[in-house]
Amino acid sequence: MCLIVHPSRCSYIFRTREIKERKITDTDTTSDRLKTLKKTMPANLPFDFKKWTVEQIVQYLEQEELGQLANKFKDKDFTGDKPQTLTADNLKDMGIKKPNDRERILLCIRKLWEVQGKFQRLRNLKQLGGTYLVFPGASHNRFEHSIGVGYLAGRLVQALNERQPELLISRRDILCVQIAGLCHDLGHGPFSHMFDGMFIPKARPGIAWKHETASLAMFDYLVKDNGLKPVMEQHGLVLPDDLDFIKEQIAGPLVTDAAGPKSSPQWPYKGRPEDKSFLYEIVANKRNGIDVDKWDYFARDCYHLGIQNNFDYRRFLKFARVCEVDGQKHICTRDKEVGNLYDMFHTRNCLHRRAYQHKVGSIIETMITEAFLKADKHIKIEGTGGKMFTLSTAIDDMEAYTKLTDYVFEQILNSSSPELTEARQILRNIVCRRLYKCLGQTQADQTINVTQEKIRSWEEDLAQTIPQSGTQDVSLQPEDFIVNVISMDYGMKEKNPINNVRFYCKNNPNTAIQIRKNQVSKLLPEQFAEQLIRVYCKKTDERSLDAAKKHFVQWCMDKNFSKPQDGDIIAPELTPLKASWSNNNEGEDGEGGCSREANYACVNGQKKAKIRLF
């Protein structure tokens, strides 16, 4: 699999494929060529090979045991900015006659791109961000996830091609799908989703920026910076259509109202016509969320987190086929697989509930975000033309952004700069496990449109709330509270994603059908989305925490939110004061509830406690 050999350079993918397909006529063995590839970068040459002189290129080739062949370059004005477009025909024109010699030179030149390694930054981005600081096994990174998605993208598109040759899936299509899978996460920043989900919205509230946006910009930058267009064209890609197709698979239509010359006015994509619509459902499926990105992170994350994965992508590969639905072609699966797909989305929900949104992991990422905000303007990153950028502005320049990885955590933590004192202390608290404390979790009756202004007003309300049981001799300020609002769903907000999936029957594999929830099981979810509201306190001394917990419970009562799970323990004198919080009223259909006396309560100054038996 050429995708596994080196995912960081599309050029290397193309070159490796070309070498595999070409018939080698010389006597040198594959192991000889691999030995050449494995040699380390010469230490006495500048790292930026693009600025090399012809003498330095000759020196590099001599150190790679290509001294006689290197002499061919001495008479040419061959500087470091030219190797990226070098071809076998160019070498033949220079007088290098043997195909194997030309191949060895090209491999050595291509190795320079690998060493340059700007894609390699994904090795230094944790796949699960701050979750690693809760689950020690979750040390995997975006680099290997990208390899997996590229591989699975190829598996799915090739399975469709073999099963239905009438789809006319071309080699161009397959290569573009593989590249899209490989490059779909190029734009992630430090600590992955924390960067675009928490840091950027607070650092730059005026912009709507997501990592997919940066993935497109980074892809364009890598194509230009590495001179990949000629290489792509050598391997049959048609530009700019195929570049558009790759980017559209990652982030959707580039221009929502645009229609290419091969498309109907309603078709929003430019890279491929409407009869190839199913290709847009492989890497990032906007229709129902069933895509190879999820397949890889389900398997990979579950393995590293120690959580059971209930979804087997191999069954989907086995039964996937394309059917026509409302004039478009979509990827469908067998009717008997509907239960497995519900299991897939249930697995996604479990991963979020048990790991991705873990209460300790969430507060660690909140604290890292605070540290980054305090350090933002003091971290300088050099970008294009020597211009300097900060943590939050590096997203505007891809050369600067390539230098931004999880390492910024260590950079701040180990700094001695007085400007970074506050940020450094927050990170030290994380390392020493001096974390903010979770007061509890609650829910509203209806979904709330949460904004930064709403969060700030809630934090002010929490500080000003006076528990009905009396005031404590503790002063709490709005900045002592942190409110996190977490959305949990099946991937399409409140909608059931299976309603957008189409199935086929064994006896009629070319006709797509829809299967409703009530045709599957009565035990499936009634709702597919919920909001969780968590409140944390920055003060960690016992008296402040005790007071903050009572403020939180009283705030939940005032807002008519649900009773916190441990509300009867942290504020036993408060919870009986709200009639709707009685367990008698919380049992579904009058069942499952217990008497109020079963709660911890303080009534008429006397504490009563009984044990519930289940």
C-alpha positions as CSV (number, residue, x, y, z in Angstrom):
1,M,0.0,0.0,0.0
2,C,1.7,3.2,-1.2
3,L,-0.4,5.2,1.2
4,I,1.1,3.6,4.2
5,V,4.7,4.0,3.0
6,H,4.7,7.8,3.4
7,P,1.5,9.7,4.0
8,S,3.2,13.1,4.4
9,R,4.0,13.7,0.8
10,C,1.5,13.1,-2.0
11,S,4.6,13.3,-4.3
12,Y,6.1,10.4,-2.5
13,I,2.9,8.4,-3.0
14,F,3.0,9.1,-6.7
15,R,6.6,8.2,-7.0
16,T,6.4,5.0,-5.0
17,R,3.5,3.9,-7.1
18,E,5.4,4.7,-10.3
19,I,8.4,2.7,-9.1
20,K,6.2,-0.3,-8.3
21,E,4.6,-0.2,-11.7
22,R,7.7,0.3,-13.7
23,K,9.7,-2.7,-14.9
24,I,13.3,-2.4,-13.5
25,T,15.9,-3.6,-16.0
26,D,19.1,-3.1,-14.1
27,T,20.7,-5.5,-11.7
28,D,20.4,-3.5,-8.5
29,T,18.1,-5.1,-6.0
30,T,15.2,-3.6,-4.1
31,S,17.2,-3.9,-0.9
32,D,20.0,-1.8,-2.4
33,R,17.5,1.0,-3.1
34,L,16.0,0.7,0.4
35,K,19.5,1.1,1.9
36,T,19.9,4.3,-0.1
37,L,16.5,5.5,1.2
38,K,17.4,4.7,4.8
39,K,20.5,6.9,4.9
40,T,20.3,9.8,7.2
41,M,20.3,13.4,6.2
42,P,24.0,14.7,5.9
43,A,24.6,16.8,9.0
44,N,27.0,19.3,7.3
45,L,24.4,20.5,4.8
46,P,21.8,23.2,5.5
47,F,18.4,21.8,6.4
48,D,16.6,24.0,3.9
49,F,17.6,22.2,0.7
50,K,15.6,24.7,-1.4
51,K,18.5,27.2,-0.9
52,W,21.2,24.7,-1.9
53,T,23.7,25.6,-4.6
54,V,24.7,23.2,-7.3
55,E,27.9,22.4,-5.3
56,Q,25.8,21.4,-2.2
57,I,23.5,19.2,-4.3
58,V,26.5,17.4,-5.8
59,Q,27.9,17.0,-2.2
60,Y,24.6,15.5,-1.1
61,L,24.6,13.0,-4.0
62,E,28.2,12.1,-3.4
63,Q,27.4,11.3,0.3
64,E,24.5,9.2,-1.0
65,E,27.2,7.1,-2.9
66,L,26.2,8.6,-6.3
67,G,29.4,10.4,-6.9
68,Q,29.9,9.5,-10.5
69,L,26.3,10.4,-11.4
70,A,26.6,13.6,-9.4
71,N,29.2,14.9,-11.8
72,K,26.4,15.2,-14.4
73,F,25.0,18.1,-12.3
74,K,28.2,20.1,-12.2
75,D,27.8,21.6,-15.6
76,K,24.1,22.4,-15.0
77,D,22.6,25.4,-13.2
78,F,20.7,23.0,-10.9
79,T,19.9,24.7,-7.6
80,G,17.8,23.5,-4.7
81,D,14.6,25.0,-5.9
82,K,14.5,22.6,-9.0
83,P,14.6,19.0,-7.6
84,Q,10.8,19.1,-6.9
85,T,10.0,19.0,-10.6
86,L,12.8,16.7,-11.7
87,T,11.7,13.8,-13.9
88,A,13.4,10.7,-15.4
89,D,13.3,12.4,-18.8
90,N,15.2,15.4,-17.4
91,L,17.9,13.0,-16.1
92,K,18.0,11.2,-19.4
93,D,18.6,14.5,-21.2
94,M,21.5,15.2,-18.8
95,G,23.2,12.0,-20.0
96,I,22.2,9.5,-17.3
97,K,21.3,6.6,-19.5
98,K,20.5,3.7,-17.2
99,P,16.9,3.6,-15.9
100,N,18.1,2.3,-12.5
101,D,20.6,5.2,-12.1
102,R,17.8,7.7,-12.9
103,E,15.6,5.9,-10.3
104,R,18.2,6.0,-7.6
105,I,18.8,9.8,-8.1
106,L,15.0,10.5,-8.0
107,L,14.6,8.5,-4.8
108,C,17.4,10.4,-3.1
109,I,15.9,13.7,-4.3
110,R,12.4,12.8,-3.1
111,K,13.9,11.8,0.2
112,L,14.7,15.5,0.8
113,W,11.0,16.3,0.8
114,E,10.5,13.6,3.4
115,V,13.2,15.1,5.6
116,Q,11.7,18.5,5.2
117,G,8.6,16.9,6.8
118,K,6.1,19.8,7.2
119,F,3.3,17.2,7.1
120,Q,5.1,15.4,9.9
121,R,3.7,18.0,12.4
122,L,0.7,15.7,12.7
123,R,3.0,13.3,14.6
124,N,3.1,16.0,17.3
125,L,-0.7,16.5,17.6
126,K,-2.4,14.2,20.0
127,Q,-5.5,12.7,18.4
128,L,-7.6,13.2,21.6
129,G,-6.0,16.4,22.9
130,G,-6.3,16.7,26.7
131,T,-8.0,13.3,27.0
132,Y,-4.5,11.8,27.0
133,L,-4.0,13.4,30.4
134,V,-6.9,11.3,31.8
135,F,-6.4,8.1,29.7
136,P,-2.7,7.4,29.7
137,G,-3.0,4.9,26.8
138,A,-4.5,7.5,24.5
139,S,-1.1,8.7,23.2
140,H,-1.8,8.2,19.5
141,N,-1.7,11.1,17.1
142,R,-3.3,12.7,14.0
143,F,-0.5,11.3,11.8
144,E,-1.4,7.6,12.2
145,H,-5.2,8.4,12.1
146,S,-4.6,10.1,8.7
147,I,-2.8,7.0,7.4
148,G,-5.8,4.9,8.5
149,V,-8.4,7.1,6.9
150,G,-6.4,7.2,3.6
151,Y,-6.2,3.4,3.7
152,L,-9.9,2.9,4.5
153,A,-10.9,5.4,1.9
154,G,-9.0,3.3,-0.7
155,R,-10.6,0.1,0.6
156,L,-14.1,1.4,0.2
157,V,-13.8,3.0,-3.2
158,Q,-12.0,-0.1,-4.6
159,A,-14.7,-2.3,-3.1
160,L,-17.4,-0.3,-4.9
161,N,-15.4,-0.4,-8.1
162,E,-14.9,-4.2,-8.0
163,R,-18.6,-4.8,-7.1
164,Q,-20.1,-2.4,-9.6
165,P,-17.8,-1.8,-12.6
166,E,-20.7,0.0,-14.2
167,L,-20.0,3.0,-11.9
168,L,-17.0,3.8,-14.1
169,I,-14.8,4.6,-11.1
170,S,-11.5,5.7,-12.6
171,R,-7.9,5.5,-11.3
172,R,-8.1,9.3,-10.9
173,D,-11.2,8.9,-8.7
174,I,-9.5,6.3,-6.5
175,L,-6.3,8.4,-6.1
176,C,-8.2,11.5,-5.3
177,V,-10.3,9.8,-2.6
178,Q,-7.1,8.3,-1.1
179,I,-5.4,11.7,-1.0
180,A,-8.5,13.3,0.6
181,G,-8.5,10.7,3.3
182,L,-4.9,11.2,3.9
183,C,-5.1,15.0,4.1
184,H,-8.5,15.5,5.8
185,D,-7.0,16.5,9.1
186,L,-4.1,18.7,7.9
187,G,-5.6,21.7,9.6
188,H,-5.8,20.5,13.2
189,G,-4.0,22.7,15.8
190,P,-2.5,22.0,19.2
191,F,-4.5,19.5,21.2
192,S,-6.8,18.9,18.2
193,H,-10.4,19.9,18.8
194,M,-9.5,22.0,21.8
195,F,-7.8,24.5,19.5
196,D,-10.7,25.2,17.1
197,G,-13.5,24.4,19.6
198,M,-12.3,26.3,22.7
199,F,-9.2,28.4,22.1
200,I,-9.9,30.2,18.8
201,P,-13.5,31.1,19.6
202,K,-12.3,32.9,22.8
203,A,-9.1,34.3,21.3
204,R,-10.8,35.6,18.1
205,P,-14.5,35.7,18.7
206,G,-15.2,37.6,15.5
207,I,-14.3,34.8,13.1
208,A,-15.9,31.5,12.2
209,W,-12.9,29.2,11.9
210,K,-12.8,25.4,12.0
211,H,-9.9,23.0,11.4
212,E,-11.5,22.0,8.0
213,T,-10.9,25.5,6.9
214,A,-7.2,25.2,7.7
215,S,-7.1,21.8,6.1
216,L,-7.9,23.3,2.7
217,A,-5.4,26.1,3.2
218,M,-2.7,23.7,4.4
219,F,-3.4,21.4,1.4
220,D,-3.0,24.3,-1.0
221,Y,0.2,25.4,0.8
222,L,1.8,21.9,0.6
223,V,0.9,21.5,-3.1
224,K,2.5,24.8,-3.9
225,D,5.4,24.5,-1.5
226,N,6.4,21.1,-2.7
227,G,5.7,21.7,-6.4
228,L,3.2,18.9,-6.6
229,K,1.2,20.0,-9.5
230,P,3.6,18.6,-12.2
231,V,3.9,15.4,-10.2
232,M,0.1,15.1,-10.0
233,E,-0.2,15.6,-13.7
234,Q,2.4,13.0,-14.4
235,H,0.2,10.5,-12.6
236,G,-2.9,11.3,-14.5
237,L,-4.7,13.9,-12.4
238,V,-6.4,16.7,-14.2
239,L,-5.9,20.1,-12.6
240,P,-7.6,22.1,-11.2
241,D,-10.7,19.8,-11.2
242,D,-9.0,17.1,-9.1
243,L,-7.6,19.6,-6.6
244,D,-11.2,20.9,-6.2
245,F,-12.5,17.4,-5.8
246,I,-10.0,16.5,-3.1
247,K,-10.8,19.7,-1.1
248,E,-14.6,19.2,-1.6
249,Q,-14.3,15.8,-0.1
250,I,-12.7,17.3,3.0
251,A,-14.9,20.3,3.6
252,G,-17.9,20.1,1.3
253,P,-18.8,22.5,-1.6
254,L,-16.2,25.2,-2.0
255,V,-18.8,27.6,-3.3
256,T,-22.3,26.6,-2.3
257,D,-24.1,28.2,-5.3
258,A,-21.5,27.2,-7.9
259,A,-22.2,24.7,-10.6
260,G,-19.4,23.3,-12.8
261,P,-19.9,22.9,-16.5
262,K,-20.6,19.2,-16.2
263,S,-23.3,19.7,-13.5
264,S,-26.9,20.6,-13.2
265,P,-27.7,24.0,-11.6
266,Q,-28.6,22.2,-8.3
267,W,-25.3,20.3,-8.1
268,P,-23.0,22.3,-5.7
269,Y,-19.7,20.5,-6.4
270,K,-17.1,21.3,-9.1
271,G,-14.7,18.4,-8.8
272,R,-17.0,15.6,-10.0
273,P,-20.4,15.6,-11.8
274,E,-23.6,14.5,-10.2
275,D,-23.3,10.9,-11.5
276,K,-20.3,10.5,-9.2
277,S,-22.1,11.9,-6.1
278,F,-21.4,8.7,-4.1
279,L,-17.7,9.6,-4.0
280,Y,-18.4,12.5,-1.7
281,E,-19.8,10.1,0.9
282,I,-16.5,8.2,1.6
283,V,-14.2,10.5,3.5
284,A,-16.5,13.0,5.2
285,N,-20.2,12.0,4.7
286,K,-22.3,15.1,5.0
287,R,-25.5,13.1,4.2
288,N,-25.6,10.7,7.2
289,G,-22.2,10.7,8.9
290,I,-21.2,7.2,7.9
291,D,-17.7,7.6,6.6
292,V,-14.2,6.1,6.9
293,D,-13.0,8.9,9.2
294,K,-15.3,7.6,11.9
295,W,-14.4,4.0,11.1
296,D,-10.8,4.7,11.8
297,Y,-11.2,6.8,14.9
298,F,-13.7,4.3,16.4
299,A,-11.3,1.4,16.1
300,R,-8.2,3.4,17.0
301,D,-9.6,5.4,19.9
302,C,-11.4,2.4,21.4
303,Y,-8.2,0.4,21.3
304,H,-6.1,3.1,23.0
305,L,-8.9,4.1,25.5
306,G,-9.7,0.5,26.5
307,I,-13.4,0.9,25.4
308,Q,-15.2,-1.8,23.4
309,N,-15.9,-1.0,19.8
310,N,-19.2,-2.4,18.7
311,F,-18.9,-1.5,15.0
312,D,-17.1,-3.6,12.4
313,Y,-16.3,-1.7,9.2
314,R,-15.5,-4.9,7.4
315,R,-19.2,-5.8,7.3
316,F,-20.0,-2.4,5.8
317,L,-17.3,-3.0,3.1
318,K,-18.8,-6.3,2.4
319,F,-22.3,-5.1,1.8
320,A,-21.7,-1.5,0.4
321,R,-23.1,-0.8,-3.0
322,V,-24.3,2.3,-4.9
323,C,-28.0,2.8,-5.6
324,E,-29.9,5.7,-7.1
325,V,-32.0,7.8,-4.7
326,D,-34.0,10.8,-6.0
327,G,-31.9,11.1,-9.1
328,Q,-28.5,10.8,-7.3
329,K,-26.3,7.9,-6.6
330,H,-25.7,7.1,-2.9
331,I,-23.8,4.4,-1.0
332,C,-26.3,1.9,0.5
333,T,-26.0,-1.2,2.6
334,R,-28.0,-4.4,3.3
335,D,-31.3,-4.1,5.2
336,K,-30.0,-6.5,7.8
337,E,-27.2,-4.1,8.7
338,V,-29.5,-1.4,10.1
339,G,-29.0,-2.6,13.7
340,N,-25.3,-2.5,13.3
341,L,-25.5,1.1,12.1
342,Y,-27.5,2.1,15.2
343,D,-24.7,0.4,17.2
344,M,-22.2,2.5,15.3
345,F,-23.8,5.7,16.4
346,H,-24.3,4.4,19.9
347,T,-20.5,3.7,20.0
348,R,-19.9,7.3,19.0
349,N,-22.1,8.5,21.7
350,C,-20.4,6.3,24.3
351,L,-17.0,7.5,23.2
352,H,-18.1,11.1,23.8
353,R,-19.8,10.4,27.1
354,R,-17.1,8.2,28.6
355,A,-13.9,9.8,27.1
356,Y,-14.1,12.8,24.7
357,Q,-16.3,14.7,27.2
358,H,-14.9,13.3,30.4
359,K,-15.4,15.8,33.1
360,V,-11.7,15.8,34.1
361,G,-10.5,15.9,30.5
362,S,-12.8,18.8,29.7
363,I,-11.5,20.9,32.6
364,I,-7.9,20.1,31.7
365,E,-8.6,21.4,28.2
366,T,-10.3,24.4,29.7
367,M,-7.2,25.1,31.8
368,I,-4.9,24.7,28.8
369,T,-7.1,27.1,26.9
370,E,-6.8,29.6,29.7
371,A,-3.0,29.3,29.6
372,F,-2.9,29.7,25.8
373,L,-5.1,32.8,26.1
374,K,-2.7,34.3,28.6
375,A,0.3,33.4,26.5
376,D,-1.2,34.2,23.1
377,K,0.5,37.6,22.4
378,H,3.8,36.5,23.9
379,I,4.4,33.5,21.7
380,K,6.0,34.5,18.4
381,I,6.0,32.3,15.4
382,E,7.8,33.2,12.1
383,G,5.7,32.9,9.0
384,T,5.9,33.9,5.3
385,G,8.5,36.5,4.6
386,G,9.7,36.6,8.1
387,K,6.4,38.0,9.5
388,M,5.7,37.1,13.1
389,F,2.5,35.6,14.3
390,T,0.9,34.7,17.6
391,L,-0.8,31.5,18.7
392,S,-4.2,32.8,17.6
393,T,-3.1,34.6,14.4
394,A,-0.9,31.7,13.1
395,I,-4.0,30.3,11.4
396,D,-3.8,33.2,8.9
397,D,-0.4,32.0,7.6
398,M,0.2,28.3,6.7
399,E,4.0,28.6,7.0
400,A,3.6,29.8,10.6
401,Y,0.8,27.2,11.3
402,T,3.0,24.3,10.3
403,K,5.2,25.1,13.3
404,L,2.3,25.1,15.7
405,T,2.0,21.7,17.5
406,D,1.4,20.3,21.0
407,Y,4.9,21.4,21.8
408,V,3.7,24.9,22.7
409,F,2.5,23.3,26.0
410,E,6.1,22.4,26.9
411,Q,7.4,25.7,25.5
412,I,5.2,27.7,27.9
413,L,5.8,25.2,30.8
414,N,9.6,25.4,30.6
415,S,9.9,29.1,29.8
416,S,11.5,31.6,32.1
417,S,9.8,34.7,30.5
418,P,8.1,36.9,33.1
419,E,5.3,37.6,30.5
420,L,4.4,33.9,30.6
421,T,4.2,33.6,34.5
422,E,0.4,33.3,34.7
423,A,0.2,30.8,31.8
424,R,3.1,28.8,33.1
425,Q,1.5,28.5,36.6
426,I,-1.7,27.2,35.1
427,L,0.2,24.5,33.2
428,R,2.2,23.6,36.3
429,N,-1.1,23.1,38.1
430,I,-2.2,20.7,35.4
431,V,1.0,18.7,35.6
432,C,0.8,18.6,39.4
433,R,-2.9,17.7,39.2
434,R,-4.1,20.8,41.0
435,L,-7.2,21.0,38.8
436,Y,-10.4,23.0,39.1
437,K,-13.2,21.0,40.7
438,C,-16.4,19.9,39.1
439,L,-19.5,21.0,41.1
440,G,-21.9,18.9,39.1
441,Q,-23.9,18.4,35.9
442,T,-27.4,19.4,35.0
443,Q,-29.7,19.7,32.0
444,A,-32.3,22.2,30.8
445,D,-35.8,21.2,29.7
446,Q,-35.3,22.7,26.2
447,T,-32.2,23.1,24.1
448,I,-30.6,26.5,24.8
449,N,-28.8,28.6,22.2
450,V,-25.5,29.0,24.1
451,T,-23.3,32.0,23.4
452,Q,-20.2,33.4,25.2
453,E,-22.5,36.1,26.6
454,K,-24.9,33.5,27.9
455,I,-22.0,31.7,29.6
456,R,-20.8,34.8,31.3
457,S,-24.3,35.7,32.5
458,W,-24.6,32.2,34.0
459,E,-21.3,32.6,35.8
460,E,-22.4,35.9,37.2
461,D,-25.7,34.3,38.4
462,L,-23.8,31.5,40.1
463,A,-21.8,34.0,42.1
464,Q,-24.8,36.1,43.1
465,T,-27.1,33.1,43.9
466,I,-27.9,32.9,47.6
467,P,-28.8,29.4,48.8
468,Q,-32.2,29.2,50.7
469,S,-30.5,27.4,53.5
470,G,-28.6,30.5,54.4
471,T,-25.4,32.3,53.4
472,Q,-21.9,31.0,54.0
473,D,-19.0,33.1,55.1
474,V,-17.3,32.7,51.8
475,S,-17.0,35.2,49.0
476,L,-17.5,33.8,45.5
477,Q,-17.0,35.9,42.3
478,P,-18.1,35.2,38.7
479,E,-14.5,34.4,37.7
480,D,-14.5,31.6,40.3
481,F,-17.0,29.6,38.2
482,I,-16.6,28.0,34.8
483,V,-19.7,26.8,32.9
484,N,-19.2,24.2,30.1
485,V,-22.1,23.3,27.8
486,I,-21.7,20.0,26.0
487,S,-23.8,18.8,23.1
488,M,-24.2,15.0,22.9
489,D,-25.8,13.6,19.8
490,Y,-25.7,10.9,17.1
491,G,-23.8,13.2,14.7
492,M,-26.6,15.2,13.2
493,K,-27.9,17.2,16.1
494,E,-31.4,16.3,17.0
495,K,-32.0,14.3,13.8
496,N,-31.8,10.5,13.5
497,P,-28.9,9.9,11.0
498,I,-30.3,6.5,10.0
499,N,-33.3,8.3,8.4
500,N,-30.7,9.6,5.8
501,V,-29.3,6.1,5.1
502,R,-30.7,3.9,2.3
503,F,-30.7,0.1,2.3
504,Y,-31.3,-2.6,-0.3
505,C,-32.7,-6.1,0.0
506,K,-31.0,-9.3,-1.0
507,N,-33.6,-10.0,-3.7
508,N,-33.4,-6.6,-5.2
509,P,-30.0,-5.1,-4.8
510,N,-30.5,-2.1,-7.2
511,T,-33.5,-0.6,-5.4
512,A,-32.9,1.7,-2.4
513,I,-35.4,1.6,0.5
514,Q,-35.7,3.5,3.8
515,I,-36.1,1.7,7.1
516,R,-37.8,3.7,9.9
517,K,-36.9,3.3,13.6
518,N,-40.1,1.6,14.5
519,Q,-39.3,-1.1,11.9
520,V,-36.1,-2.0,13.8
521,S,-36.7,-2.1,17.6
522,K,-38.7,-0.4,20.3
523,L,-35.6,-0.2,22.4
524,L,-33.9,2.5,20.3
525,P,-33.5,6.1,21.5
526,E,-36.5,8.4,21.4
527,Q,-34.3,11.5,21.2
528,F,-30.9,11.8,19.4
529,A,-29.5,14.9,21.1
530,E,-29.1,16.5,24.5
531,Q,-27.3,19.3,26.2
532,L,-25.2,18.8,29.3
533,I,-24.3,21.8,31.5
534,R,-21.3,21.3,33.7
535,V,-20.1,23.8,36.3
536,Y,-16.6,23.9,37.7
537,C,-15.1,26.0,40.6
538,K,-11.5,27.4,40.4
539,K,-11.3,27.6,44.2
540,T,-10.3,24.2,45.6
541,D,-10.2,24.8,49.4
542,E,-12.9,22.8,51.3
543,R,-14.9,25.8,52.5
544,S,-15.1,27.5,49.1
545,L,-16.0,24.2,47.4
546,D,-18.8,23.5,49.9
547,A,-20.3,26.9,49.4
548,A,-19.9,26.7,45.6
549,K,-21.7,23.4,45.5
550,K,-24.7,24.9,47.3
551,H,-24.6,27.9,45.0
552,F,-24.7,25.5,42.0
553,V,-27.7,23.5,43.4
554,Q,-29.6,26.6,44.2
555,W,-28.8,28.0,40.7
556,C,-30.2,24.8,39.1
557,M,-33.4,25.2,41.2
558,D,-33.7,28.9,40.1
559,K,-33.2,28.0,36.4
560,N,-35.5,25.1,36.6
561,F,-32.8,22.7,35.4
562,S,-32.6,19.0,36.3
563,K,-31.4,17.9,39.7
564,P,-27.7,17.1,39.8
565,Q,-27.1,13.4,40.3
566,D,-25.4,14.0,43.6
567,G,-27.6,16.9,44.6
568,D,-29.0,15.1,47.6
569,I,-25.5,14.6,48.9
570,I,-23.9,18.0,48.3
571,A,-26.9,20.0,49.3
572,P,-29.4,17.8,51.3
573,E,-31.1,20.8,52.9
574,L,-31.9,22.3,49.5
575,T,-33.2,19.6,47.1
576,P,-36.4,18.8,49.1
577,L,-37.4,22.5,48.6
578,K,-38.2,21.9,44.9
579,A,-41.2,19.7,44.5
580,S,-40.4,18.7,40.9
581,W,-37.1,17.3,42.2
582,S,-38.8,14.7,44.3
583,N,-37.9,11.2,43.1
584,N,-41.7,10.4,43.2
585,N,-42.1,12.6,40.2
586,E,-39.0,11.6,38.3
587,G,-39.8,8.0,37.7
588,E,-41.0,7.4,34.1
589,D,-44.7,6.6,34.1
590,G,-44.7,6.7,37.8
591,E,-42.2,3.9,38.1
592,G,-38.7,3.8,39.3
593,G,-39.1,6.6,41.8
594,C,-38.6,6.4,45.6
595,S,-40.2,8.4,48.4
596,R,-38.8,11.7,49.4
597,E,-37.8,10.3,52.7
598,A,-35.3,8.1,50.9
599,N,-33.3,11.2,50.0
600,Y,-30.9,12.8,52.3
601,A,-32.8,15.7,53.7
602,C,-32.8,18.2,56.5
603,V,-36.4,18.8,57.7
604,N,-37.2,20.8,60.8
605,G,-33.6,20.8,61.7
606,Q,-33.4,16.9,61.9
607,K,-31.5,14.9,59.3
608,K,-33.1,11.8,58.0
609,A,-31.4,9.2,55.8
610,K,-32.7,5.9,54.4
611,I,-31.1,3.5,51.9
612,R,-32.7,2.7,48.6
613,L,-32.5,-0.9,47.5
614,F,-32.5,-1.6,43.8
